[in-house]
Amino acid sequence: MTERVFLILSSAFVEQELAAEFGRLPPSFLPVGMKRLLDYQLQSIGQEENIYLTLPETFELQKRDHLQLESAGVTLLPLPLGLSLGEAVIFACNMIAVTDSPITILHGDTLIDELPQDHGDHIGVAQSSDGYSWAAVDSDDDGAMLAINTIAAGAHDIGRSQVACGYFSFSSATLLLQSLTYTRGDFIDGVNRYNSLRSLSVLPLVNWYDFGHLRTFYRSRRTVTTARHFNLLDNDGVTVRKSSFSARNKIKAEAAWYDTLPHGLRVYTARLVESGENSDGSAWYETEYEYLPNLAELLVFGKMDPAMWTHAFASCQLFLENCATNQNPEWQAGQILKALVADKGEKRLAEFAADNVFSVDHELRYAGRNLPSLRGIMTFALEQINFITPAPSNVMHGDFCFSNILYNPRVRRIRALDPRGYIGGSGPNIYGDTRYDLAKLGHSVLGRYDDIIAGRYDISSHGYDLNIHFDDHPNYHHAKKSFAAMAIGDYRADSEEISAIIINLFLSMLPLHSDRPDRQKAFIANAARLFVEMQGG
């Protein structure tokens, strides 16, 4: 083998602090936005022919991850637990059967935006002022490495902040293997020995992101921010500013929701700092930035124990119960729900029908079962919802889905983001119907919405004959059980009424994703799946 070997070392589980947040995962499998860290690492690596990924041999990969890694040309190397870093390299090199080829090593908790393409002898370095245990790198004025030494946590000298950042390039895999074997698997000593035989140069890397420690993880994760086309998010690590010109009324309504929310509910939401308008007419507001994961990341990519889901849903329950006690008798809840579900749903379905060849009046088949058309499914679902209830409206978030719910495992409390803040053209309004919030929560759990957004599903379609499949994952069993146990007053989360609203949510989203026909097809198939399940199929 003469081509370069690219080895991603991810054969140990993350440290306890990170495991408490995301579950027992290898570092490359940590969630960053709605992707894994590995997705970004592979994007940075680019078109390499010999990419190898070490994983703990006890780590169970989902079928989809197997297929994605195979498609990306990544060879998996399951390694025994308890190996040191150097021992893991020796083990991996022997499994690969490396010859005297170049080898590049990237630590599994490391992301570098622009990886060097040079196959020479280099050690990547960067600046760090954190007090973790790092490997400090000494070099001469010409950039030649003199030595690399581990410094204990808390003993970090900010004046000597050049540390190894998890990227190593060696021109000879054989010599590296010999050096590590000579030092009995001690990685730092092995690198020093290699350097004494074949000089390593120090390579400063500017765009280095460390995901190996809780503090550095969240700082690095902050660099990946997703925002829809109608707004702009600015995040400086202290506050998040959300602004828009085209959706300025929406931005104003969201800010007003935070500002007028009853004080007892504010412990469950993001903290509003300030809001205003710019000279160009755009509106903005700032909230305090929270270094927390959202429930969508934990559901799709985490490996959480059942207790975590119990605590998270208990906090959701407390929030919604408190919302329900803050009522406005001037607005009937059913009228608001009709505007949000029936009126908006029928309007959105008509928009989809006008812009697509897929007929909303053609009967469907799902998994070999005859079903009504999309319009028929919507009509049936709407008939299951009580819109004429005299119950007064109460405080409603309006977009209470997993991607808008942060979770703090240390205090077992949620923080809700991005509220709706208005109903149609009525202006800012914090009131609505609890059933809508329950359905929004359910469309992440029962509806697998976040899996669809992350592209983690399989779909088969032949015209109007559809089927959709999601990976079986323990997270969903735990979340589904916790969701089904929820009840806010007389409204049960597992009722047919809530399921009917969830179906309509998916159908009403169709025209919003006109740029993603694949996602529209998934929403259609998913609505059909939920309809079958509601019918007891």
N, C-alpha and C positions, 0 to 999 in steps of 0.2 A: 504494500500500500504506500503510494508516494504522494497522493493528494492529502491536503490538510484535513485533519480530524478536528471537528468542533465538538467539544464536550461541555454540556451543561450539567453542573453538579447540583443535584436536588434530591439526594438520597437520605437526608435526615429530615425529620419533621421540624416545623417552626418552633421557636421558643415559646415558653408557657404564656407570656403576655399576648402574643399573637394568636395562640391556640385558643385562649379564652374569648377572643373576638370572633374568630372565623372557624374554629374547629381544628382538628389535628390534620394538617395539610402539609405536603412538601412545599417549600417556598415558591417554586415556579407555578404552583397551582393556586396561589393567593388571588383573590378577586381584586381587580383594578378597574373601576367602572363596571361595565357589563362585559368584561373579558377577563381572562386569566392573565397573570403576569407573563406567562409563557407565550401568549399570543404576541405581546409586544416584543419579547425577546427574539422570537423567530422573525418578526418583521424587521428588526434591527440587523439580524444576522444575514438576511437576504438569501440569495441563491447559493447555498452551500450544498455539496453533494454528500457529505459525510457528517451529518449532525446526529449526535448521540445524547440521550437524556437519561441520567441516572435517577431512579426513584426508590423509595423504601420498598422492599419486596412484599411487605404486608399491606401496602396501600392499594386499595381496590379502585381501579379505573372504571369510569362509566364507559359503556359501549361507544358512545358518541366521541369521547376523548380518544379512544383507541383509533377510531376511523379517521379523526381529524389529524392525529399525529402521523398515521400511516400516509394520509394524503399529502402531508407536508414533508414527507421523506425523512421523518425522525425515527431513529431506532431506539427502542426502550432497553435500558439496562437495569433490571431490578437487582438491588444490592442488599446484603444483610444489614440489619440494624446494628448500631453500635460501632460502626467503623469511624475512625478519625478521617479528617479531610484527605490527608495523604494516603491513607489506606484505601479510601474510596477511589482515588485516582489510580492507584496500583491495580485494584480489583477491576476497574473499568477498562484500563489499558489491556489487561490480560484477556478480558472477555472480547474486546475488539480485535485482539491479536495484532497490535500495532507493530509496524516496522519502523524504520528510521525516517518517518514522515514528520512534517510540521504538525504541531498540535496546539490548539487554542482552547483555553479553559475559561468558562464564564460561570461564576457562582450563581446558584439558582435564585438568590435574593437580590440580584443585581440587574439593572437595566441601564444600558448606555445607548443614547440616541444614535450616534454615528460610530459604529465600530470600525477600527482600523482594518484596512485590507492587506497590510504588510504581513507576511508570514514569518518575519524575523523574530529575534529574541527581545521581547519587550515585557515590561510590567506596567500595567495601567495604574496611575496614581491620581488622586484628587485631594481637595481640601476638605477637612471636617473639623468642626469645633465641638462635636458631641462627646460626652464622657463615656462612651462605650469602649469595650476592649477592641482595639484596632491593631493592624499590623503597620507600624511606622516604617517608612522607606527612606534610607539615607542615600544621597547621590552626590557625585562631584559636579563641578561647574560645567562639565561637558555632557551631563545627563546620563552618565554611566552609574548603574546601581552599585553602591558600596555594601549595603547590608539591609536586610529586612528583619525587624524584631517586633514581637508582640508586646504591646503595652497594656497594662491592666486597666480595667474599667475604673474611672475616676482619677487615673494618674495621667490623663491626657494633657499634654502641654500645647496650648493653643499656638504658641510661637513655633511649634514643630508639628505642623498639621498636615504634612504630606503623608497620606496613608494609601495602602494598597486598596483598590476599589473593586476587586473581584474579577479583574480581567488580566489574563496571563497568556502570552504567546511564546512558544518554544519552537525553535527550528528543528529540534531533534526529540521525538517522543521517546526514542530508545535511551538517550542520555537522561531525560527526565525520569524515566522509570528506574534507571540505575541509581540515580541520585536519591530518589525517594526510598528505594529499597535499602540503600546504604545507611540512611538516617532512620530506618525502621518505621517508615510511614509517617514521620513528622514532616508536615507540608512546609512549614517555614524553614526548617533546617535543610530540607531537600532543595528548596529554591535557592538558598544560600550556597549550597554545594554546587548546584548547576551553574550558578553565577561565577563560582571560582574556576569552573572548567570552560565555560563559554559565556562571555560577558553579556549581561542583560542591560538594556537601556531603559531609562525611565520615560514613560509616555504620559504626559499630562492629559487627562480627559475631562472636558468641561461639563458635558451633559451626562453626569452620573447620578443615578437615582438608587438609593439603598432602601430595600424593602425588608431588611432582616431584623429590624427592631421596631417596637411599637411607635416611637416618636418619629423615626426616620420614615417608617412606612407611610404614615398619614401625610407627612410633608411631601413625600414623593408622589403619593396617590393624588394629591391636590393638583398636580400638573395635568392630570387627565380629567377634563371637565366637558361634559356633554350639555349642549343647550339646543333647543328647537330653533327653527329658523326665525320665529317671530320675536325672539328676545336675545339679549346678549348678557352673558354672565362674566363678571370680573371678580376674580378671587385673589386676594392678596394674603390669604392665610389668617387674616384677622376678621374681615367682613366679606360678605358676598354681595355684590351689587348686581341687581337684575334690572335691565333697562330695555326700552323698546319705543320706537316711534309709531310703527304700524299697529302695535297692540297696546298703545299707551293707556287706553281705558281699562284694559285687563290688568295692567301693572298697577294702576291707581286703585282698582278694586281689591287686588291682593294686599296692597299696603294698608288699605282701610280695614280689611278683615283683621289683620294683626293688631291694628291700632285700637279697634273697638271691641276686641275679644274680651269677654269677662275675665277678670284677673285670675280666678281660680283655674282657668284653662291654660294659662300661659306657660305653666311648667311643662306642658306637653307639646309645645310648639317652638319654632325658631324664634329668637328674640329680635324684634324690629329695632334697628338703631336709628334710622331716619329715612325720610322719603322726600321727593320733590320733583320738579320739572326742569329740564334744560332749556336753554334759549332757543333751540331748534324745535321745541314742542314735545320732545320725547319725555317720557316719564320714567322714574327710577325709584327703587328703594333698596336699602341695605339691611341685611340681617347678620347677626353674629355667625361666623363660620364655625361649624362643629366638626371636630375630628372624630367622626363616627361612621360606621358602615350603614348602608340602608338595608332594609329587609329583602329587597330584590337581590342584592349581591349575596346575602347570606343564604337565601333560598336556592338560587341557581348554582352558586359556586362554593358555598360553605359546606362544612361537615359538622353540623350542630347536633348537640344531644337533645333529647326530647324536652328536658327541663328548660332549655333556653327558649324553645317555642312556647311552652306554657307561660313563662314569664313575659315574653313579648306580647302575646295575645291578651294576657291579663292587663297589661298596660294599655293596649288598644281598647279593651273593654272599659277600663276606668275613664279613659278620655271620652269615649262615646257616651257613657252613662252621664258624665258631667255635661256634655253637650246637650243631652236630652232634657236635663233639668233646667236649662236656660231657654225658656220658651218665649215666643212672640205670638200672642193670640190674634193679632191683626192679620196674620198670614196663615192660611190653611196648608198643612204639610202636603196633602194630596194634590192640591193645585200646583205646588212647586214641583212635585215629583212628575206630574203629567207634563209640565213644560220641559223638564230635563230628559224624560224617558220617551214618552209617547210623541209629543210634538217634535222634539229635536230628532228622535229616531226616524220618524216617517219622512221628515225633511231630508235627512242625511241619506236615507236609502234612495229617495228620488234623485238626489244629486249623483249618487253612484250609478243608478240606472241610466241617467242621461249621458254619462261619460264612458260607459263600458259596454262591450258586446255581450258580457255575461248577463243573461236575463234574470231579473229578480222575480219573474213570474213563471219560470220553468221549474218543474218539480225536480227535487234532488234525490240522490241516493247516497247513503252513508254506510260504509262497511257492508254493502249488499242489501241495505234496508231502504225501502221506499219512504221518502219524506216529502212534506210540502215544499213549496218554493220558499225563497228567502222572504218574500212578502208574507207568505202564509205562516212561516215560523214567527215572524215579528207580530203578526196579528194574533196568533195563538198566545204568544208570550204576554202581550199587552192585556189579554183577557184574564190573565192570572193575577193582575196587579190591582189593588184597591186604590183607585184615584179619588174616591168620593168620601174618604174618611174625614170626619169633622175635627180630627186631632190638630192642635195648633202646631205651627212650625217650631223648630228649635235650632240651636246653633248647629251648623253643618260645615264640615271642611270642604266637601265637594269634589275632591280628587284624592281620596284617602286610599291610594294604592301603595304597594310595597316600595316602589321607587321614590315615593315622597314621604317615607317614614324612616327616620334614622332610629337606631337602637343603641342604647348605652347599657352594656351588660353589667357594668359595675354598680349602677343604681337601679337597674331593671326598669328603665323608663324609656318611652319613645319620645321623639320630637318630630312633629309633623311639619312638612314644608309645602310650599306652592299651593295654597288654598285656592278655591275657585273664586270666591269673593263677589259673585254677581249671578243673577238669574236672567238670562235673555237681555233685554234692553232696559231692565229696571234700575240700573245703577248699582253702586256698591251695596252689598247685602250679606250679612253673616248667617242668615237663617235659611233653613231648608228642611229636608226630611232625613231622618236617621237611616231609613231603608236604602237611600242612595249611597251613604257612606259604607254601610254594610256590604252592598253590592260591589262597590269599588274595591273594598278589601277582598271580597270573594273572587273578583276577576283576576287577582294575582294568584290566589290559592287554587280554587276550582277551575278557573279559566286558563291557568298556565300562561298568562299574558307575558310575563317576564321571560319565559323560555322562548316564546315566539320572537320577542324583540331581540333576544340574544342569538336567534337562529338555531336554537337547540331543539329541533323537531324534525320529523320525517313526514312527508306528505306524498300521497299518490292521488292523481286526479286524471280522469278521462272524461272530459266535458263536464257533465253535472254529477258524475259519480266520484265521490271524494272519500278520503280517509286520512286521518292525521294521527301520528303516534309520538308520544313523549317518553323519554327514558324514565324508568321506574327508579325513584330515588328516595331514600329514607326521609330526607327533609320534607318531601311532600306529604308523606304519611303522617308525620308529626304535625305539620302545619294544618293539614286538612282536619285532623282530629281536634286540634285546638280551636280552629275556626268553627267547626260544627257545634262545639259546646257553647258558643257565644249566644247571648240573648240580651237585647237592649229593650227593656220593658216587655211589650207583647211581641216584639219582632225577633224571630229566631233566625240565626244565620243560615241554617240548613233548610229553610222553608222553600217551597216551590216559588213563592213570590220573589224572594231574593234571587233564586236561580233564573227566573224569568227576566229580571232586570239585568242580570249579568249577560244573558244572551243578547239583549237589546244593546248593551254597551258595545259588544263586539260588532254588531251590525252597523251601529251608528258611527263606528270608527273607520268604516270602509273608505269614504271619500277623502279622509285626512291622510291616507297613505297612497295617494295616486301615483307617487313616484316609486312605489315598491309593489308591483303587481304580485310578487311572490308572497309578500306579507298579507296583501288583500286576500289571496287564495287561502292562506293559513287561517285568517279570521273567519272566512266563510266555512271552511271545514270544521273549525273549532266551534262555531255557533251550531253547526249540525250535530257535532259530538255532544255538546251540552244539552241540546234539544232531546236527543236520544236518551241521555242519562236522566233528564227530568221526567221522561215518559216511562222510566223504569227499565230502559234497555241496557 
